[in-house]
Amino acid sequence: MSSPLREAALQLDAWPAAEATAADVHSGPFRLRPARDIDLLTRRRSSRMLSTVVAMALLPLSARADSFRAQYALSLMGMPIGVASANGFIDAHAYKLEIGMRTSGLATLVNSSKGAATATGKFAPDGVSPATFAHTIAASGEMRTVRMALADKTVRQVEVNPQPWDAVLRLPVTEEQKRRVFDPVSALIMAVPPGEQLVGPSACNRTIPVFDGIVRFDVHLAYVETRNVQTRGYMGPVSVCSARYLPISGHRPDSQSTKFMAENREISVWLAPLSGPRVVFPLRIDLKTAVGMMSIEASEFSIGAR
């Protein structure tokens, strides 16, 4: 394994989050077996989309925090379906985010999932520049690990194990489509240009190019309104944005789950300002699914010196 990918692997394997480590996904019912039918494929795709959506919700709630630990609640039609955690830091020059997720309660009867992801990179006034990304997801009895090395917002190396069984049926991701991109975790840190307001249209209006190691897609955000919110750890204004999922490549043209997401008009993201590094981050995400509305919202967090 090359040096950048080895660094990504070590970051993922060393993360001590108790709810979603590599050891967790190897144990119990999470043992690797091949996909056998369309129903299993649908559950795997839903799990990958869920982990991506969860990732979009997990960032610290303080402008000057050196380090942070946060807990998040996932709900479907008002019923709890899972929990998530976030650990990391962001400062004037660098960032690191570590995320874990697992389903719970009745959700485990349909799709028992655990996931862990970590990303590192440089931070500058014009935004983040990812360096490493590692992600492991275990769902419906299968596990997949993705590791990427990036430089100048360009994918230099990527490892996916195992490869999707239907890889030959997917639209190929070109080298050009791997340039000027973010991994799903680094995409959380959205810079606002100097002189622009941290709350309002300048916080929302953007298109985020994302590559998760398999699928290349854009997330388009558009400003809707400003609201004042109060939750544990944050009180103040947030920018409410509509969100669109725009598939580019790496997906199957006949994928019903991809088609559903591309046509989904009921996705919203609430962005709170981080005034120190001049970025915004998701405080809450609401997403229409095939069975009802899903919400992801910060429930508690702690902040300390790095």
C-alpha positions as CSV (number, residue, x, y, z in Angstrom):
1,M,0.0,0.0,0.0
2,S,1.4,3.4,-0.9
3,S,2.2,6.0,1.7
4,P,-0.8,8.3,1.4
5,L,-3.2,5.4,1.4
6,R,-1.4,3.8,4.3
7,E,-1.9,7.1,6.3
8,A,-5.6,7.0,5.5
9,A,-5.8,3.4,6.6
10,L,-4.0,4.1,9.9
11,Q,-6.3,7.0,10.6
12,L,-9.4,4.9,10.2
13,D,-8.0,1.8,12.1
14,A,-6.7,3.9,15.0
15,W,-10.0,5.8,15.6
16,P,-11.2,4.8,19.1
17,A,-14.9,5.6,18.5
18,A,-16.6,2.7,20.3
19,E,-19.7,2.5,18.1
20,A,-18.2,2.2,14.7
21,T,-14.6,0.8,14.4
22,A,-13.2,-1.6,11.9
23,A,-13.3,-4.3,14.7
24,D,-17.0,-3.7,15.2
25,V,-17.9,-4.2,11.5
26,H,-16.0,-7.5,11.5
27,S,-17.9,-8.9,14.5
28,G,-21.3,-10.3,15.1
29,P,-23.6,-10.4,12.1
30,F,-21.3,-8.2,10.0
31,R,-19.4,-10.9,8.1
32,L,-18.6,-10.5,4.4
33,R,-20.7,-12.5,1.9
34,P,-21.5,-11.8,-1.8
35,A,-24.6,-9.9,-2.9
36,R,-27.2,-12.4,-4.0
37,D,-30.3,-10.5,-5.2
38,I,-31.7,-7.1,-6.1
39,D,-33.2,-6.6,-2.7
40,L,-29.7,-6.8,-1.0
41,L,-28.3,-4.5,-3.6
42,T,-31.0,-1.9,-2.8
43,R,-30.3,-2.1,0.9
44,R,-26.6,-1.6,0.3
45,R,-27.2,1.5,-1.9
46,S,-29.6,2.9,0.7
47,S,-27.0,2.3,3.4
48,R,-24.3,4.1,1.4
49,M,-26.6,7.1,0.8
50,L,-27.5,7.1,4.5
51,S,-23.9,7.2,5.5
52,T,-23.2,10.0,3.1
53,V,-26.2,12.0,4.3
54,V,-25.1,11.4,7.9
55,A,-21.7,12.7,7.1
56,M,-23.1,15.9,5.8
57,A,-24.6,16.7,9.3
58,L,-21.5,16.2,11.5
59,L,-19.4,19.3,12.3
60,P,-18.4,21.2,15.5
61,L,-20.7,23.9,16.9
62,S,-18.2,26.6,17.9
63,A,-16.3,29.1,15.9
64,R,-13.1,28.9,18.0
65,A,-13.0,25.3,19.1
66,D,-9.7,23.5,18.7
67,S,-11.2,20.1,19.3
68,F,-14.7,18.7,19.6
69,R,-16.8,15.7,20.3
70,A,-20.5,15.7,19.2
71,Q,-23.4,13.3,19.3
72,Y,-26.3,13.3,16.7
73,A,-29.7,11.7,16.5
74,L,-31.3,10.2,13.4
75,S,-35.0,9.9,13.1
76,L,-37.5,8.7,10.5
77,M,-41.0,10.1,10.7
78,G,-40.3,11.2,14.2
79,M,-39.1,7.8,15.4
80,P,-35.4,7.3,16.5
81,I,-33.5,5.1,14.0
82,G,-29.8,5.7,14.9
83,V,-27.1,7.7,16.5
84,A,-23.9,9.2,15.2
85,S,-20.7,10.8,16.7
86,A,-18.1,13.3,15.5
87,N,-14.6,13.9,16.7
88,G,-11.9,16.2,15.3
89,F,-10.5,19.7,15.0
90,I,-10.3,22.6,12.6
91,D,-7.9,25.5,12.8
92,A,-6.4,28.1,10.6
93,H,-4.2,25.6,8.7
94,A,-5.5,22.1,9.0
95,Y,-8.5,20.0,9.8
96,K,-9.4,16.4,10.7
97,L,-12.9,15.0,11.1
98,E,-13.8,11.5,12.3
99,I,-17.4,10.3,12.0
100,G,-19.3,7.2,13.3
101,M,-22.8,6.0,12.7
102,R,-25.0,3.1,13.6
103,T,-28.7,2.3,13.3
104,S,-30.7,1.4,16.4
105,G,-34.1,0.4,17.5
106,L,-36.7,-0.8,15.0
107,A,-34.4,0.3,12.1
108,T,-32.1,-2.7,12.8
109,L,-35.0,-5.0,11.8
110,V,-34.8,-3.6,8.3
111,N,-31.2,-2.6,7.8
112,S,-28.6,-3.0,10.5
113,S,-25.7,-0.6,9.7
114,K,-22.5,0.7,11.2
115,G,-20.0,3.1,9.6
116,A,-16.8,5.0,10.3
117,A,-15.1,7.7,8.2
118,T,-12.2,10.1,8.6
119,A,-10.7,12.9,6.5
120,T,-7.7,15.1,6.9
121,G,-6.3,18.0,4.9
122,K,-5.2,21.6,4.7
123,F,-7.3,24.6,5.5
124,A,-7.0,28.1,4.0
125,P,-9.3,31.1,3.6
126,D,-10.5,29.8,0.3
127,G,-11.6,26.5,1.9
128,V,-10.3,23.0,2.5
129,S,-7.9,20.9,0.4
130,P,-8.4,17.2,1.2
131,A,-5.3,15.0,1.7
132,T,-6.7,11.6,3.0
133,F,-10.1,9.9,3.3
134,A,-11.0,6.5,4.7
135,H,-14.5,5.0,5.1
136,T,-15.8,1.7,6.2
137,I,-19.5,0.7,6.1
138,A,-21.1,-2.6,7.2
139,A,-24.7,-3.2,6.3
140,S,-26.9,-6.2,5.6
141,G,-24.1,-8.6,6.3
142,E,-21.5,-7.0,4.0
143,M,-18.6,-4.6,4.5
144,R,-16.8,-2.2,2.2
145,T,-13.7,-0.1,2.8
146,V,-12.7,2.9,0.7
147,R,-9.4,4.8,1.0
148,M,-8.3,7.8,-1.0
149,A,-5.3,10.1,-1.3
150,L,-5.9,13.6,-2.7
151,A,-3.8,16.6,-3.5
152,D,-4.9,20.0,-4.9
153,K,-8.5,18.7,-4.8
154,T,-7.5,15.9,-7.2
155,V,-7.8,12.2,-6.5
156,R,-4.3,10.7,-6.7
157,Q,-5.0,7.2,-5.5
158,V,-8.1,5.2,-4.5
159,E,-8.6,1.7,-3.1
160,V,-12.1,0.1,-2.8
161,N,-12.4,-3.3,-1.2
162,P,-14.4,-5.1,-2.3
163,Q,-15.3,-3.5,-5.7
164,P,-19.0,-3.3,-6.4
165,W,-20.2,-6.6,-7.9
166,D,-21.9,-4.6,-10.7
167,A,-19.0,-2.4,-11.5
168,V,-19.1,-3.2,-15.2
169,L,-22.7,-1.9,-15.3
170,R,-21.9,1.5,-13.8
171,L,-21.0,4.7,-15.7
172,P,-17.2,5.0,-15.6
173,V,-15.7,7.8,-13.6
174,T,-13.2,9.7,-15.8
175,E,-9.9,11.2,-14.6
176,E,-11.3,14.6,-15.4
177,Q,-14.2,13.9,-13.1
178,K,-11.7,13.2,-10.2
179,R,-10.3,16.7,-10.4
180,R,-11.6,19.7,-8.3
181,V,-13.5,17.4,-6.0
182,F,-14.0,16.8,-2.2
183,D,-14.5,13.6,-0.3
184,P,-17.9,13.3,1.4
185,V,-16.4,14.3,4.9
186,S,-14.3,17.2,3.7
187,A,-17.3,18.5,1.8
188,L,-18.8,19.4,5.1
189,I,-16.5,22.4,5.6
190,M,-17.9,25.1,3.4
191,A,-15.9,28.3,3.2
192,V,-17.6,31.7,2.8
193,P,-15.4,34.3,0.9
194,P,-14.0,37.3,2.8
195,G,-16.4,40.2,2.8
196,E,-19.5,37.9,2.3
197,Q,-22.1,37.4,5.0
198,L,-21.9,34.1,6.9
199,V,-25.7,33.9,7.1
200,G,-27.8,34.3,4.0
201,P,-27.4,33.6,0.3
202,S,-23.6,33.5,0.4
203,A,-23.7,30.7,2.9
204,C,-26.0,28.5,0.7
205,N,-25.5,29.2,-2.9
206,R,-22.9,26.8,-4.1
207,T,-22.4,23.5,-5.9
208,I,-20.2,20.9,-4.2
209,P,-18.4,18.3,-6.3
210,V,-18.0,15.1,-4.4
211,F,-16.3,11.7,-5.1
212,D,-16.7,9.0,-2.5
213,G,-14.4,6.5,-4.2
214,I,-17.1,4.9,-6.2
215,V,-19.7,7.5,-7.2
216,R,-19.1,11.0,-8.5
217,F,-22.0,13.5,-7.8
218,D,-22.7,17.1,-7.1
219,V,-24.7,18.6,-4.2
220,H,-26.3,21.9,-5.2
221,L,-27.4,24.2,-2.4
222,A,-29.7,27.2,-2.9
223,Y,-30.8,29.8,-0.3
224,V,-34.3,29.6,1.0
225,E,-34.6,31.7,4.2
226,T,-32.9,32.6,7.5
227,R,-34.1,31.2,10.8
228,N,-33.2,31.7,14.5
229,V,-32.6,28.4,16.3
230,Q,-31.7,27.2,19.8
231,T,-30.3,23.9,20.6
232,R,-27.7,22.4,23.1
233,G,-24.5,24.1,22.1
234,Y,-25.8,26.7,19.6
235,M,-28.2,29.6,19.7
236,G,-28.4,32.0,16.8
237,P,-29.2,32.3,13.1
238,V,-29.0,29.6,10.5
239,S,-29.2,29.7,6.7
240,V,-31.9,27.2,5.4
241,C,-30.9,25.8,2.0
242,S,-32.7,23.6,-0.4
243,A,-30.4,20.7,-1.6
244,R,-30.3,18.7,-4.8
245,Y,-28.4,15.5,-5.5
246,L,-27.0,15.5,-9.0
247,P,-25.4,12.2,-10.2
248,I,-22.5,12.4,-12.5
249,S,-20.9,9.0,-12.9
250,G,-20.1,5.8,-11.0
251,H,-23.8,4.8,-10.7
252,R,-25.9,2.5,-12.7
253,P,-28.1,4.2,-15.3
254,D,-31.0,1.9,-14.3
255,S,-30.6,2.5,-10.5
256,Q,-34.0,3.3,-9.0
257,S,-32.4,4.6,-5.8
258,T,-30.2,7.1,-7.8
259,K,-33.2,8.2,-9.9
260,F,-35.2,8.8,-6.6
261,M,-32.5,10.9,-5.2
262,A,-32.0,12.9,-8.4
263,E,-35.7,13.7,-8.5
264,N,-35.9,14.4,-4.8
265,R,-37.1,18.0,-4.2
266,E,-37.6,17.5,-0.4
267,I,-34.0,17.9,0.9
268,S,-33.1,20.8,3.1
269,V,-29.9,21.7,5.0
270,W,-29.6,24.2,7.9
271,L,-26.2,25.8,8.0
272,A,-24.8,27.5,11.1
273,P,-21.8,30.0,10.9
274,L,-18.3,29.4,12.2
275,S,-17.0,33.0,12.4
276,G,-13.4,32.2,13.2
277,P,-12.4,30.2,10.1
278,R,-15.3,31.7,8.1
279,V,-17.1,28.5,7.3
280,V,-20.6,27.2,7.6
281,F,-21.6,23.7,8.5
282,P,-24.9,21.6,8.7
283,L,-26.8,21.9,11.9
284,R,-29.7,19.8,10.6
285,I,-30.6,17.9,7.5
286,D,-34.1,16.8,6.4
287,L,-34.4,14.3,3.6
288,K,-37.4,12.6,2.0
289,T,-37.0,8.8,1.7
290,A,-39.1,6.2,0.1
291,V,-40.8,5.6,3.4
292,G,-41.0,9.1,4.9
293,M,-39.0,12.1,6.1
294,M,-35.7,11.5,7.8
295,S,-34.0,14.1,10.0
296,I,-30.4,14.3,11.3
297,E,-29.9,16.8,14.1
298,A,-27.1,17.6,16.6
299,S,-28.2,16.5,20.1
300,E,-25.1,17.3,22.3
301,F,-21.4,18.1,22.0
302,S,-18.3,19.0,24.0
303,I,-15.5,21.4,23.1
304,G,-12.0,21.6,24.5
305,A,-8.4,22.6,23.7
306,R,-6.6,20.5,21.2
